[in-house]
Amino acid sequence: MMMTKSLSAQHCLFFLALLVLPAPGSMAQQIQLSDQIWSADVIRPRGQPVIPLFDGWFANADGSKSLCFSFFNLNSEQSLTIPLGTDNHLSDASLDAILPTHFDPLPPRYRHKFCVFTVTVPASFGIDETVVWNLSSASQSLSIPGHILPAYVLDEPASGGRGDVAPLVKLSADGVGVRGRKGIFSEATISGRVGEAVNLGAWIEHPDEEIWVGWAKHSGPGVVEFDELEYMMKPGAGPTEVEATFAAAGRYIVRMQTIDSIAAFEFYCCHTNAYFTVDISN
């Protein structure tokens, strides 16, 4: 029998604060969430579910609000694919959102994948309303509500208190630049062939001498391999580029995230997302 559990944002944050990587000898069997004590023991090499998370929200210039969702894969080695539909959906299907269907294993150097997609709600969206992300994996059904409670407001795209700002990202040398978690989307679809490297690049500006860049498969039918998953780079020195190789034909979305350092994720400001649409043929 599948279990359904709704995770409050406070519960998720408390849970994340306790988690560290398990000892090498940890067993791999699944632990039902109803039987778990929130400790490092819930992280296993494989067999565990993905936890949907709500990072917070921010206001937009037009009065609308954007809700930030993220995830925590409880597996240190196993990636999961969860197709859109019954096992991966929002409570309001009319909302425009690019939900991930690919979930990388727990990153070794930071705790979870921060704000991998946003959901924008109208200015009329009430403080008592929610948008729920439902995610089922490893025989466990979980959900997380997104809302606009004042305690969860995020600095975006800059933090006056920390003096930080999200990197400015352009997808062409003379293109429009975007800062922040709502992200920038490739206007043109990138084409490639199965098994052949596809070049993906972005132009990034930031006042720091170095910034962090990370790449990930967001959705698509097959395995994607990158020549570099994450690295530090000098902003403003030309495009940052990776080569991605796709194992199956179909449409993919690749997600790039950039921030001044991995440690800065923990302050929930300030990073920028970029999304590339890639069509792969045989």
N, C-alpha and C positions, 0 to 999 in steps of 0.2 A: 504494500500500500504506500502511495506517495504521501509525503507529509507537506503541508502548506504552512509556512511561517512568514509573517510580515516583520521585517527588521526595522526598528526605529533608527533614526539617524544617531541618537545618543548611544544606542546599543552598538551600532556599527563602529562608532569612533572609540568606544571603550574596548571593543573587541580588537580593533586594529592596534591600539596602544599596547596590548599584551602579547602580540604575536612576534615571534622570531623564527628563524629557520630551525627545523628539527635536527636532532642528532643523526649521523649517517646511518645508524642502525634501526631507525624508525620503521615500523611495519607499514604496509601499504593498504591494508583493508579499510573500507569505508566506515566512517562513524556517523550514525544518524545524528542530526543536529539536536534532537530531543535528548540524546544521551551524552552530549558533549559538555565538557567544562572548558571555558575559553582560556586556552593555554596553547603552548607550542605543539602539544600533542595532536591538535586538529589538522595540522599541516602534514601531509603525506606525499610521497613521490607521485602517487596516482590514486584514482578511485574516489576522490572527493569532489564536491560540487563547486560551482562558481557562485560567489556571493555578490548580488547587485548592491550598489551603494549610491547614496545621494550625498554629493559634496557640498551643496549649497546653491544659492541663486544670486543673480545680479540684475540690476535695472538697465534697460536700454534707453537711448535718447528719445525714442518715440513713445515711451511710457510702457512698452511691453516689458516682460520679465523673461529671463532665460534661466532654466533649471539645469544644473550640472549633474550628470550621472557618471558613475565609474564602476569598477568591479575589482574583486579580490578573488583570484583563483587559489583555492586551498591546496592545489597540487604544485609541488616544486619541480616536477619533470613533465607532467602531462598537459598538453594544450587540448582544448575542447572546442568543438564546433556545435553551435546551437542555432539551427535555422530559424528564420522568422516564422511566426505562427503561434500555435498553442503554447510552445515552450519558451517563446521569446517575443514579448509584445508589450505595448503600452496599453493602459486602461482606456485611453481615448485614441482610437485609430485614426482620427481625423487630423491629429497633430503631425506636423512635419518634423521628422527626426531620422537621422541615419544611425539606426541601432547596429551595434557590432554583432557579428555572428561567429567571430573567431576570438578565442580567449587564451592569450599566452599564459604559460606557467608563471607562478609567483616570481617576480623579479628578484635577483639575489641582492641588489644594492638599494632597493627602496620598497616600500611596503605594499603599495597597490597601484593600479593604473588610474591616474587622476583624470577626471573629467574627460572621458573619451568621446562623449557626445552631449549635446545640449538639446533641450526642448524649449522653444519659445512660446509663451502663453500671452494672451492679450492683456492690455492695461486693465481690463475689467475683471481679470482673474482675482478671486477673493482669497483672503488670508486663511479661510477655512476650507479652501478647495485643495485637491491633490491631483497629481498625475502619477500613476503607479507603474513602475517597471516590473513586469513579471518574468522570472527567469527560472527554468527548470533544467536540472542536470543531475547526473548520478542518483536518479530516483528520488530527488528532493526538489520540491517546488517552493521558491522563495519570492518575495516581493518587497519593494522598497517604495515608499511614497515620496514624491517630490512636492515641495510646497514653498511658500514665500513668507514663512515665519521670520520675524526680524532678527532673531538670534543666528540665523543661517545665512545672512547676507555676506557676499564675497566682495573683496576689493577687485575691481576690474575696469580697465586693463592695467591699472597702476595702483600702488599702495603708497599713500603719502606717509604713513607711519614708518614704513621700512625704507622708503625712498627707492622703491623698486618699480620696474616697468616691464611689461611683457615684450618679448622681441617683436619687431616689425618684420613680417614675412611677405615676400612677393614671389609669385610663381613664374615670372619672367623679368628680365633685367629692367624693363621700362614699364612694368605692370603696376597696378594699384597695390599698396601695402596694407596689411591688416594686422592688428594686434588683438590678442585675447582668445578666449576659449571657444567662442562661437565659431571661429576659424575662417579659413580661406579655402575655397574649392576650385579645383582646376576647371577652367571654362571649356577646354577641349578635352575629349577623351584621348588617352594615350593608347597606341596600338602596339601589339607585340605578338610573338609566337611562342608556343610551348617549348620550354627548355632553352630559350634564347634570352640573354640578359637584356633587361629594359632599363634605360637610364632615367632616374627620377631626380629632380633637382629643385632647389629653392634659393632665393637671395634673402639673407637675414641681416638685419641691422639691430644693434643694441649697444648701449654705452659701455658695457663691460668688455674687457680684453678677450675673454673667452666665454662661450656659452655651450650648453649641452643640447644635443640633438638626438632624438630616438625615432626609429622607424618600426612599424608593425603592420601586419595584415589586419585590416578592419573587418572585411567580409570578402567572400568569394569561394569558388568551388574547390580549389586545390591548395596544396602547400606552396608557400612563398618563401624563398630563401634570399636574404640580403647579404651583400658582401661585408657590410658593417651594420650592426643593429643599433649601436649607440656610440657616441664619441663626443669629445670636446672640439670646438672649432673657433676660429677667429672671425667674428662677424664683420661684414663689410668688405671682405677680401675676395669677392667673387662668389659664385654659387657653391652651395654644398650639395654634393651629389652622391647617390648610391646606385648600385646595380641590383635589380630585383629579378629573380628567375622564377617563373610560374610553372607549376607541374601539370596543370590541366587547363583546357580551354574554358572560356567564360568571362564574365564581368567581375572585376575586383574593385574594392576600394582599399587604398593604402593610406594609413594614417601616419603623419609626421607630427611630433611634438617637440617644442623647443622652449628652454627656460635657462636662466643664468647658471643654475647648478641643480643637481638632483636634490640636494638638501633643501632647496627653496620650495619644492613641492609641499613640504610639510607645513608651510605657512599659508597654503591655499591661495597664493598669488606669487608670481604672475607668469603664466605660460600661454603659448599660442599653439593652436592646432592647425594643421593643413591636411586636406583630403585630396587624393589623386584618384581619378577614375581610370581604370586600365582595362581594355578589352583584349583578350588573348585568344588567338585562333590556332588551330593545329598546323 
